[in-house]
Amino acid sequence: MPETTDRVSLDDFQKLEIRVGRVATAEPFPEGKYSTHILQIDFGGELGTKKSLARLAPNYGHPELVGRQVLAVVNFPPRQIGKHRSEVLTLGVSDSSGNVVLIAPDQDVPLGSRLH
């Protein structure tokens, strides 16, 4: 395994609030330079619903995203993207073509569950 120079401590990792949410709505964002979708993600009672702008095309169309559980960082500061404010960072990895594949639990879990 290659050696990395940017090491973080376990304490640093534990500061990230990575939670499970369910996509409540997904809209196309054609005017986005980097983002292709506007998601409303329900994280349950404590956190509620948060907005996320994400680059999910071409792997995902907006109708198939609704109801899907996803992982997101919920404690980054909001980021202004055009006229929209993205409140959470939806997590994914790149496929062999460099397109995003969402990270999600392999079975339904309670909304708001924390990654650990």
FIDODREN-994195 format. One record per residue (C-alpha): x, y, z; residue number from 1; residue in one letter. Coordinates in nm, 4 decimals. Example, Ala and Ser with C-alpha at 12.3 -4.5 7.8 and 13.67 -1.06 7.14 Angstrom:
! FIDODREN-994195
badren x=1.2300	y=-0.4500	z=0.7800	pos=1	code=A
badren x=1.3670	y=-0.1060	z=0.7140	pos=2	code=S
This chain:
! FIDODREN-994195
badren x=0.0000	y=0.0000	z=0.0000	pos=1	code=M
badren x=0.1452	y=0.3412	z=-0.0936	pos=2	code=P
badren x=0.2477	y=0.5715	z=0.1876	pos=3	code=E
badren x=0.0338	y=0.8838	z=0.2228	pos=4	code=T
badren x=0.1634	y=1.2186	z=0.3409	pos=5	code=T
badren x=-0.1688	y=1.3654	z=0.4562	pos=6	code=D
badren x=-0.2386	y=1.1646	z=0.7677	pos=7	code=R
badren x=-0.5209	y=1.2552	z=1.0043	pos=8	code=V
badren x=-0.5763	y=1.1365	z=1.3563	pos=9	code=S
badren x=-0.8710	y=0.9283	z=1.4728	pos=10	code=L
badren x=-0.9850	y=1.2401	z=1.6604	pos=11	code=D
badren x=-0.9885	y=1.4319	z=1.3297	pos=12	code=D
badren x=-1.1995	y=1.1602	z=1.1646	pos=13	code=F
badren x=-1.4412	y=1.1502	z=1.4573	pos=14	code=Q
badren x=-1.5121	y=1.5219	z=1.4116	pos=15	code=K
badren x=-1.6860	y=1.4402	z=1.0823	pos=16	code=L
badren x=-2.0582	y=1.3783	z=1.1171	pos=17	code=E
badren x=-2.1302	y=1.1309	z=0.8398	pos=18	code=I
badren x=-2.4971	y=1.0361	z=0.8557	pos=19	code=R
badren x=-2.7494	y=0.8287	z=0.6621	pos=20	code=V
badren x=-3.0355	y=1.0096	z=0.4946	pos=21	code=G
badren x=-3.3069	y=0.9250	z=0.2433	pos=22	code=R
badren x=-3.3461	y=1.1289	z=-0.0738	pos=23	code=V
badren x=-3.6902	y=1.2919	z=-0.0457	pos=24	code=A
badren x=-3.6737	y=1.4850	z=-0.3733	pos=25	code=T
badren x=-3.4292	y=1.5086	z=-0.6618	pos=26	code=A
badren x=-3.4385	y=1.7737	z=-0.9317	pos=27	code=E
badren x=-3.2150	y=1.8242	z=-1.2329	pos=28	code=P
badren x=-2.9773	y=2.1198	z=-1.2104	pos=29	code=F
badren x=-2.8941	y=2.1874	z=-1.5775	pos=30	code=P
badren x=-2.7390	y=2.5299	z=-1.5128	pos=31	code=E
badren x=-2.4877	y=2.3827	z=-1.2669	pos=32	code=G
badren x=-2.1247	y=2.3951	z=-1.3768	pos=33	code=K
badren x=-2.0215	y=2.1095	z=-1.1471	pos=34	code=Y
badren x=-2.3462	y=1.9853	z=-0.9925	pos=35	code=S
badren x=-2.6164	y=1.8046	z=-1.1907	pos=36	code=T
badren x=-2.8807	y=1.7428	z=-0.9217	pos=37	code=H
badren x=-3.0476	y=1.9246	z=-0.6335	pos=38	code=I
badren x=-3.1356	y=1.6774	z=-0.3587	pos=39	code=L
badren x=-3.3504	y=1.7213	z=-0.0507	pos=40	code=Q
badren x=-3.2283	y=1.4549	z=0.1935	pos=41	code=I
badren x=-3.4226	y=1.3541	z=0.5055	pos=42	code=D
badren x=-3.1917	y=1.2685	z=0.7968	pos=43	code=F
badren x=-3.4708	y=1.2100	z=1.0476	pos=44	code=G
badren x=-3.5923	y=1.3986	z=1.3523	pos=45	code=G
badren x=-3.2727	y=1.5481	z=1.4938	pos=46	code=E
badren x=-3.1323	y=1.6857	z=1.1677	pos=47	code=L
badren x=-3.4419	y=1.7094	z=0.9494	pos=48	code=G
badren x=-3.4219	y=1.7659	z=0.5750	pos=49	code=T
badren x=-3.1138	y=1.9238	z=0.4173	pos=50	code=K
badren x=-3.0293	y=2.0365	z=0.0632	pos=51	code=K
badren x=-2.7350	y=1.8947	z=-0.1299	pos=52	code=S
badren x=-2.6111	y=1.9801	z=-0.4770	pos=53	code=L
badren x=-2.4256	y=1.6883	z=-0.6324	pos=54	code=A
badren x=-2.2701	y=1.5767	z=-0.9621	pos=55	code=R
badren x=-2.4528	y=1.2492	z=-1.0205	pos=56	code=L
badren x=-2.5013	y=1.2349	z=-1.3993	pos=57	code=A
badren x=-2.4668	y=1.0202	z=-1.5995	pos=58	code=P
badren x=-2.4996	y=0.7375	z=-1.3434	pos=59	code=N
badren x=-2.8224	y=0.8652	z=-1.1872	pos=60	code=Y
badren x=-3.1368	y=1.0283	z=-1.3194	pos=61	code=G
badren x=-3.3418	y=1.2338	z=-1.0769	pos=62	code=H
badren x=-3.6467	y=0.9982	z=-1.0508	pos=63	code=P
badren x=-3.4410	y=0.6940	z=-0.9484	pos=64	code=E
badren x=-3.2714	y=0.8843	z=-0.6644	pos=65	code=L
badren x=-3.5927	y=0.9414	z=-0.4670	pos=66	code=V
badren x=-3.6231	y=0.6950	z=-0.1781	pos=67	code=G
badren x=-3.2570	y=0.5915	z=-0.1919	pos=68	code=R
badren x=-3.0486	y=0.6005	z=0.1262	pos=69	code=Q
badren x=-2.7202	y=0.7911	z=0.0987	pos=70	code=V
badren x=-2.4319	y=0.8945	z=0.3225	pos=71	code=L
badren x=-2.3466	y=1.2616	z=0.3678	pos=72	code=A
badren x=-2.1221	y=1.4836	z=0.5768	pos=73	code=V
badren x=-2.3671	y=1.6985	z=0.7713	pos=74	code=V
badren x=-2.1332	y=1.9240	z=0.9712	pos=75	code=N
badren x=-1.9451	y=2.1088	z=0.6958	pos=76	code=F
badren x=-2.0421	y=2.4755	z=0.6653	pos=77	code=P
badren x=-2.3074	y=2.5386	z=0.3969	pos=78	code=P
badren x=-2.1689	y=2.6243	z=0.0535	pos=79	code=R
badren x=-2.3245	y=2.8678	z=-0.1912	pos=80	code=Q
badren x=-2.3480	y=2.7182	z=-0.5416	pos=81	code=I
badren x=-2.5033	y=2.9710	z=-0.7769	pos=82	code=G
badren x=-2.8401	y=3.0693	z=-0.6328	pos=83	code=K
badren x=-2.8536	y=2.7547	z=-0.4168	pos=84	code=H
badren x=-2.7087	y=2.6798	z=-0.0755	pos=85	code=R
badren x=-2.5786	y=2.3247	z=-0.0357	pos=86	code=S
badren x=-2.6087	y=2.2243	z=0.3310	pos=87	code=E
badren x=-2.4522	y=1.8760	z=0.3264	pos=88	code=V
badren x=-2.1917	y=1.6905	z=0.1182	pos=89	code=L
badren x=-2.3354	y=1.3737	z=-0.0370	pos=90	code=T
badren x=-2.0639	y=1.1071	z=-0.0570	pos=91	code=L
badren x=-1.9639	y=0.8931	z=-0.3523	pos=92	code=G
badren x=-1.6658	y=0.7360	z=-0.5244	pos=93	code=V
badren x=-1.5545	y=0.7518	z=-0.8877	pos=94	code=S
badren x=-1.6248	y=0.4671	z=-1.1265	pos=95	code=D
badren x=-1.3765	y=0.3694	z=-1.4008	pos=96	code=S
badren x=-1.4993	y=0.6636	z=-1.6130	pos=97	code=S
badren x=-1.4654	y=0.9184	z=-1.3318	pos=98	code=G
badren x=-1.8411	y=0.9454	z=-1.2690	pos=99	code=N
badren x=-1.9859	y=0.9386	z=-0.9173	pos=100	code=V
badren x=-2.1271	y=0.6213	z=-0.7623	pos=101	code=V
badren x=-2.3118	y=0.6967	z=-0.4383	pos=102	code=L
badren x=-2.2080	y=0.5417	z=-0.1077	pos=103	code=I
badren x=-2.4986	y=0.3830	z=0.0787	pos=104	code=A
badren x=-2.5627	y=0.1147	z=0.3403	pos=105	code=P
badren x=-2.6344	y=-0.2278	z=0.1906	pos=106	code=D
badren x=-2.9585	y=-0.2518	z=0.3890	pos=107	code=Q
badren x=-3.2065	y=0.0019	z=0.5246	pos=108	code=D
badren x=-3.0901	y=0.1648	z=0.8481	pos=109	code=V
badren x=-3.2555	y=0.4307	z=1.0665	pos=110	code=P
badren x=-3.2330	y=0.7829	z=0.9245	pos=111	code=L
badren x=-2.9642	y=0.9891	z=1.0916	pos=112	code=G
badren x=-2.7481	y=0.6841	z=1.1749	pos=113	code=S
badren x=-2.3866	y=0.7853	z=1.2095	pos=114	code=R
badren x=-2.0990	y=0.6219	z=1.0244	pos=115	code=L
badren x=-1.8515	y=0.4649	z=1.2655	pos=116	code=H
